[in-house]
């Protein structure tokens, strides 16, 4: 218990005076987190630090020790349902069905439904649902046979994005962006995937590649309506600076909070009635490509994003536990957020973004995370456990920390994030050094096209 009390003291010291962060903390609640791979560890840590009770469940056997030493955990989440005031699901892949069933039993739940799971898991379905509510979509073609896809590209040459469906869609290293106008690079990748991954990739989508600015808009939803302000964010998905190298789950994100703008109102806002019918509760995001000709939605994230939710917490002034509780109850939420920008940088270790158990165990697992100074402001945990006060790398994927900076300008937020990284030592750690750099160019284009204008 000494470690838990210490964490609470650390977070309480961070709470600014009345009027800057929040005026009071709600009565302590019981939060049960149900996680597939431990993704919601940082969110749970912050909820726990607000003097709430937390129990955390991880389904994946190899990820079971994530979060050890940070807050209480459980090996049987169903046994804890009656204990919980709020139950939070952190993924799709079937969790929406569990969330829906519990919600029908009268439990307060933050989570999706089979429908909202499918919006993310099945890209073609997500695109068709957007089309139904009047959102123009990018031409896309769905396949379950690699030979048929190769034949299609030969007969319809062009630049395509290859995106797997289902569970493997979470492994961003399988996404491929075609560069050649005749499609020969896509044909090559399709042939390679057929040989190496046909048993894993059961279905996939080829999407016409649109050139422009990639930007996402998202918001919390309380089962009835969107909660404002919205979040505008820019993901950096490739491994190396300059958007080079393989695709990863995420290497960093820059963001800001905003009143509803043109991108939001012409895309996600149009889904409000459908989400209301589903009684969806949580956060939902839509990633888009925009240019002078229009807005083109790419994909839904119908859950908390990772590391998005960690970065968002640095910009949210309201207690996050209170926000989750009010969402689950279907209450209006007065979401108080910072002005300015937030920049989050992923700190990773080998073999990320690839999966190689031996490499991870030899080079990364059980490495100690060293802080040169005891200041941990802006530090958000991922695949980490705590033993005798020491933070240790664990898990399977090599994602360790997200370091976040804030500022009135993007440059200030970026500078603070990278200054905080200088305080951290992990053997073999690496990260991108350019998160937020695109803003100087992207902001000019988005403003000139009128997409960030409040509506």
N, C-alpha and C positions, 0 to 999 in steps of 0.2 A: 504493500500500500504506500510505502514511502515514495516510490517513483511516481505514482498517480498523483499524489498531493503536490509533488514538485512540479509536475506539468501544469496543474491548475494554477499554481502560483506564478509560473512563467507567463501564462496567457493573461492572467489578471493584471500583471504589471503592464501588459501591452494595451489595456483598455484605456483610451483617452478620457479626459474629463467629460462631465455631463454635457451633452449638446454636440459633441464631436463624433462619438461612436454610437452610443445609445443611452437611453435614460434609465433603463432598468432591465433586469434579467427576469424572464418569466419563471414561474414556479417549476422546479425540476420535473422533467418528464423521463419516461423510460423509452429509449429508442433501440429497436432491433434492426440491425443491418443484415440483409441476406445478399451475399456476394458470390459470384462465380469464381473469380480469381483474386479477390482482395482489392478491386479497383477503388472502392469507396473508403479506403483506410483513412485518407486525409480528412475527408468530410466527417467521418465518425470521430476522429481525433479532436476536431474543432467543436463538434457538438458536445463531446465529453468535457472539454475544457470550459464550457459554459455552465458547468455544474449539473449537467444532466447525467442520467445513468445510461450506459451503453452496453449492449451485448452484440458481438460481431461474429457472423458465421461465414466461413469460406468453404465452398463446395469442392474445389479442386484439391486433391490429396497432396500434390507437390507444393501447393501454395499455403498449406495450413499454418505454417509458422509466421506468415506475414502479420505484422502488428503485435506480435507477442511483446508484452511488457509495456504497451502504450495504453491499453484499456482492456476490460474484461471481454472474453470471447466465449463462444458456445460451440459444441459439436453437434447440437440438435436444435435447429432453429424452430422447428414446429412445436417443440416442448415449451418454447418461450413466448408463443403467440399470446397467451392470456396475460403474461407479465407485461407485454409491451403496450405503451400508449400509442406509439407510432411504429409502423413497419416500413422499412425502406429497401427497395430492390435496386441494384446498381447496374443492371444489364438488360439486354433483350434476350434472344435465344431461349424463349419459353418462359422467362420470368413473368411476362405480362399475364399469362394464364393464372399463375399463382396469385399475383397481385389482384387480379379481377375477382377471383374466388373469395379472397379474404375481405375485399371491399364489400362484396355482396353479403358477407356474414356480419357486417357492421363494424369491421375494424378500420382504423384510420391508416391509410396506406399511401405512400409515395411510390408510384410505379405505373406501369403501362397496362395494356390489354393485348390479347392476341392480335388485334388489328394494328395497334401502334408498333408492336414488335415487327410485324410484317412490313410496315412502312420502311423500316431500316434494313431488315434481313433480305427482303425481296425487292431489288432495285426497280425491276419492271413494274411491280405493283405500286410502289411509291410514286413512280412517274405517272402512271395511269390515274392514280387518285388526285394528283395535282391537275392533270388534264380535265378531270371531271368538274373541278371547281373553277375552271377557266384560266389556269396558269399555263402559258405556252411552255412546251418541253422540248428538249433536244432530241432529234431523231435517235432512236436506239433500237437495238436488235438483240434478241435473246436466243441463246443456244444451249443445248445440252450435249452437242456433238462437235468435237474439234474439227473434223473433216468438213462438216457443213459450214462452219465459220470460215475456214480457209477458202473454201469455194466462194463464199459470199464476198470476201474482201477482194479476191481476184476479179470477180465480176463487177464489183463496185469499189474501185480503188479510191483511197482517200486516207486522211488521218483519223484514227480511231483511238479511244481509250478502252482498254480491256479491264473489266471489273468482275471478279468472281462474286457469286451470290452465297448466301448462307453463312455458316460459321466461319469458313475460310475467308470471308470478306473482311473480318477483323484483322487479318494478317496483310497489312498494307504493302508488304514487299511483293505481293502477287499482282498488284495494280501496275499496268503498263501504259505509258502515254506514247502513242505513235508519233514519229517525227516526219516520216517520209510520205510525200504526196501520193505515191502509188501504193502505199500500204504494205510494202515488202517487209518492213521491220515487224509489223503486227503479225504477218503470216509466219515469219521466223519464230516469234515468241509462241504463237499458237501451236506450231509444230513441236517446239521444245516442251511446252506444258503437256501436250498429248503424251509424250514419252515419259515424262517424269512425274506428272501430277494428276493424271486422268482419274485416279482413284479418289483423290482428295477434292478436286474441283468438279463437282457434279453438274453445275450449271453456271453460266456466266453471261455477261452483257458486253456488247460492243456499242459504244456511244460515240457519235460524231464529236470530234474535238473542236471546241470553241475557244478562240483566243481572246483574252481580255484580263480583267482583274478578278481573282478568286476571293470571295468574301462570304462570310456566313452571318446570318442573323438568327437570334434565338431568344426565347423568353420562358419564364416560369408560367405554368398553367395550373389552376386550382380546381379543375373539373368543370368549371363554368365559363371561365374567361381567361385571357392572357393578363399577366401581371406586368405593369410597366414600372421602370423603364425597360427597354429591350437591351440585348447585348449584341454588339457588332464586333466580330472577331476575324482574325486573319491567321490561318494555320500555316505552319512551315513543316511540310511533311517529309522532305528529303533529308538524307543523313548529313550531308556536308554543306558548309556555307556556299551561297550562290545557287542554291537549289540544284546541287549536284549529287550524284550517287543514288543508291536504292531508296525506294519508298519505305518509310517507317510508320508506326502508329502515329507518332507525333514527335517533333524535336523542339517545339516551342510555339507559342501563340501570343500575338499582341491583340489588345482589345480596348473598347471603351463602352460605356453605358450611354444610351440615347433615348429620346422620345421616339415613338414609332416613325420610321422613315419610309421612303418610297419603296426600297427593296422589301422591307417587312410587309408593308401593306399590299404589295402586289404578289406576294408569295405566301408566307406563313399565315398571315392574317386571314387569308381565304380558307384556311383549314379550321378556323375556330369553331364553326358549327359542328363539323364532323368530330372534332376532339371533345366537344361538349356532349355529343351523343354517346361517346365512348366513356365519358367521365374520366378522362385522362388526367393524371396528377403527376406533376414533375416538371422537368425542363425538356424543351424540344427545340431543335436547331435545324436549319436548312442551309446547306452549303450551295453557293451559286457561282456561276461565271457571268460577269456582266461586261458589256462593251457599249459602244455608242448606239448599237442597233437594238439592244434589249437586255432582259434579265433571263438567264437560263439556269433553272435549278438543277443541281447535280445529285444530291442525296440528302436523306433525313438522318438525324441522330435523335431518336426518340427516347432519350435517357439523359443522365448527366454525361457530359463529355469529360474525357481524361486526357490531358491535365486541365481541361477548361474549367471545371468546377473549382479546382484549387486556385487558379488564377483569379477567377471571379470573386472568391472569398476575400481577396485583398481589396476589391473594389466595393464590396457590400458592407455598409455600415450597420445594418440591422443584424442582431444575433442570428446566426444561420439556423440554430435549433428552433428558434421561434418562427422563422420563415417556413421551415419544413412542417412544423406543427400546424400553422395556419393554412398552408396549402392542402394538407391532408384533410383538414376540417372543411375545406371548401369556402374559407373565409376570404374577404378582401385582404390583400397584403399591402401594407405601406412599405414598399421596398426602398430603403434609403441607400443611395450609392454615392461614391466619390465622383467628382468631376475629374476630367483628365483621363489618363491612360494607365493600363497595366500591361506589363511585359513579363511573360513566364518562359523560362529556359529549362529544358529537360537535361538532367545530368544522368548519363547512362554509362554502363560498363560492358565489356565483352560478354557474349557475342552479339549483343543488340546491333541491328534489328533482326538478326537471324537466330534460329533455335539450334543450339548445340550444347547438350547437357554436359559433356565432358569439358568443353572449353569454359563453360560457366563455372563449373566446380573447381577447375584448376586456377582460373584467373580472377574470379570475382566473388564467388560465394563465401560468406563469412568475413569479408573484408571489413575493417573498422572504418567508420566515417569520422574523420577528425575535423573539429572546428578549432581554428587557430585562436579565436577569441570566443567567449561563451555566448555571443549574440546570435540568436537564431531567427531574427526577424525575416519574414519573407520566405522561410524554409518550409516546404510542404513535402510530406513523406509519401513514398510509393511502396516499393518492395523493400521494406525495412523492418527490423525487429530491434528490441532493446533488451540488453542483458547487463545488469549491474550498472545502469546509467549510460552504457556505451551503445551507440547506434551501430547496427550490423547489417550488411547487405545480405538479403535472402531472396526467396522467390525463385523464378525461373527465367524471366524475360530480360533482366538487366536494366530495368528502369528503376532508378534509385530515388531521386529527388526532383522536385520542380522548384526552382528559385524564382521569386517574383519581385519585381520592382514596380513602384508607382510614381507618377509625376504629373504635373500639369501639362507637360508636353511628352510626346513619344520619346524624344531624346533623353529627357530626364528619367522617365521610367526605365528605359533601356540601360542608362548609365548606372542606376541604382541596382538593377538586377545583376549586372556583371561585376559591380563592386562587391556585392554579397557573395558571389561565386568565389571570389578571391579568398574568402574566409574558410573555404572547404577543401579538404584533401581526402581523396579516395584513390587507392591504387588503380591505375589504368582508366580513370574516368575520362570521358570526353563529352563535348557539347558543341553546338553551333554558336558562332560568335557574331551572327548577323540578325538575330531575331529582332524585328522591328524596323530594319533598314528599308524595307519595301515601302513603308508608309509615306516617305517623302514623295515618291512617284505616284503610288496608288491613290493617295488623298487628293492630289491635283486632278487626276482623271475622274475619280468618283464625284468630286464636287462639280467639275465641269459638265459632267453628264447629268447632274441633278439627283443622283441616287441617294445621297445622304441628307437630302432636304427633308425636314420634318413635315408630316402630312396629318 
